[in-house]
Amino acid sequence: MPSSWPVTGRRPMHTYSIVARDAQSGEMGVAVQSHWFSVGTLCPWAQAGVGAIATQSFVNVSFGPRGLAVLREGKTAQEAVEALIGADEAPGVRQLAIVDRYGNVAAHTGAKCVPEAGHQVGDGFSVQANMMLSERVWPAMAAAFVASSGPLAERLVATLEAAQAAGGDIRGKQSAALLVVRATSTGAVWQDRLVDLRVEDHPHPVAELRRLLRVQRAYEHMNRGDEAMEAGDVQGALQAYQAAEAMFPDNLEMQYWHAVSLANGGRVSEALPLFDAIFAQDPNWRTLTERLPGVGLLHVSDEDLGRILAQGEAG
């Protein structure tokens, strides 16, 4: 472990969190909520092909990068926790949890963490909390994660929701974060981070985190639609944009590209009502439509382009 890491001061990051590895996909992630501004900048750490870490209580932020460095050396989660806590100047006020790329899990709750405080380690995950309203919080989190199904990110958010339902942080709510990485690295950090969402300051941060995750899922459909458009796969683009719009039917962006896909598929008459509603709400989309043929994103005749651009006009 490098000896040049700076010593960090105590920041009262009292919170609840989960670190976990999905047994099927190998994805690893962290989810956290705290009555503290911007918990996502301090508590959650993860790297594809390495592991995931939550550092909290009177947080030693360096546990994140230092822990990942130890895991990259081939050490297990338990060895990493022992190395970090063993070298720390105030282990009694620290709370730390680590899951490595093999699903090994280890956690530490210092004796001086503010009650109620504790953790529970399970198969491929650890839940931990401090300064909670009651000692029911982390067992409720463990039960929720075990009972959950679906993608890892959604399961992590469900675990936070269970913590809040069990009483949560005795001080209330403020910020939340969700970080999920691939099982193995692609060599490109921007591709390795599958989900990286933060709610910095919100009266209902976990609910907002759930909403943002749903928005991300919708835009994943949008991204697939864009890729299909680039490849000239009109039907594939249409299916992807329709899936996105179904998740957020009031989103003009999703409605618009659905309409463009219909037009590109020779279904201009079906697209016209969509263009009409979009242009009526915001005429800038009409201006954008005028520009699409020139860059190869709208393939219609001049006559059909005229019909499209005539939509949304008052009267």
VENPEJO-V626886 format. One line per field, one symbol per residue. phi: phi as a letter, one per 40 degrees, with the letter a starting at -180 (. if undefined). A space follows every 50 residues. Layout:
phi=???
This chain:
phi=.dcccccbccbcccababbabccccgcbabbabacacfdccbccbaadgb ibbbbagccbccdccccccccccgccdccccccccccccaccbcbaabbc ccgcbaaabccbccccaiaacbcgaabaaafccaccccccccccccccag cddccccccccccccchgccchbabaaabbbccbccgbdcccccbabbbc aacbcccccdcccccccccccccccccccccgcccccccccccccccbcc ccdccccccccccccgbccccdcccccccccaccccccccccdcbgbbbb cccccccccccgccg
